[in-house]
Amino acid sequence: MVAIVVYSCKDERAQAEAINLADVPLQTVENMFAVQTSNGRMEMRLEAAVMESYDKDTCSYDLFPKGLKVFAYTSEGLLETTITANNARHHKSKNTSKESWSVFGHVVIDNVIKQEVMETDTLYWDRTKQEIYTDCYVKMYSPDGFMQGYGMRSDERARNAEILVPFNSFGVVVQDTTSVLIDTANFIGPLRRN
């Protein structure tokens, strides 16, 4: 009986020694919900199914292997931009204050207010410059037409997106002036008076 107990403990110890702790997350958060506010007003909201935090000698980083959703709001509290992606990485350098975000795998940037939707494979966010950018193929849909090309630069809210090398794009020359566009994300509805 003693031999069986000693042998089984020896097997578990060998398995534990085989694990490389540098490859194991220090922290795993499920159903993450984070809010960034300024003066009591929500600026951004982040939702993710899983976040894994890792710590190396020179940097630390967070992985979002099941994707994430970012919601950005105007100073009036209206939903302005959403970004969704299948994967993401948040990288922080220990020696400098450098910080970078990259999202990849069917990235969709939706500026709700301008009604512009962009799709790409990879997107980077530079917090210090407050811009988002990519060098990959980009498709952009808007009420004014369709654009596609390689590379895109914009502010972090996707208010002024510019495709750097456009091709085969088309625009809408005549628009229906009687159509009514409703912002369904920020629409509250008519107020009922009693």
Secondary structure, DSSP 4 states (H G I P E B T S, - for coil): -HHHHHHHHHHHHHHHHHS-GGGS-SEEEEEEEEEEEETTEEEEEEEEEEEEEEE-SSEEEEEETT-EEEEEE-TTS-EEEEEEESEEEEEEESSS--EEEEEEEEEEEEETTTTEEEEEEEEEEETTTTEEEEEEEEEEEETTEEEEEEEEEEETT-SS-EEEEE-S-EE-SS--TT-----TTT---PPP--
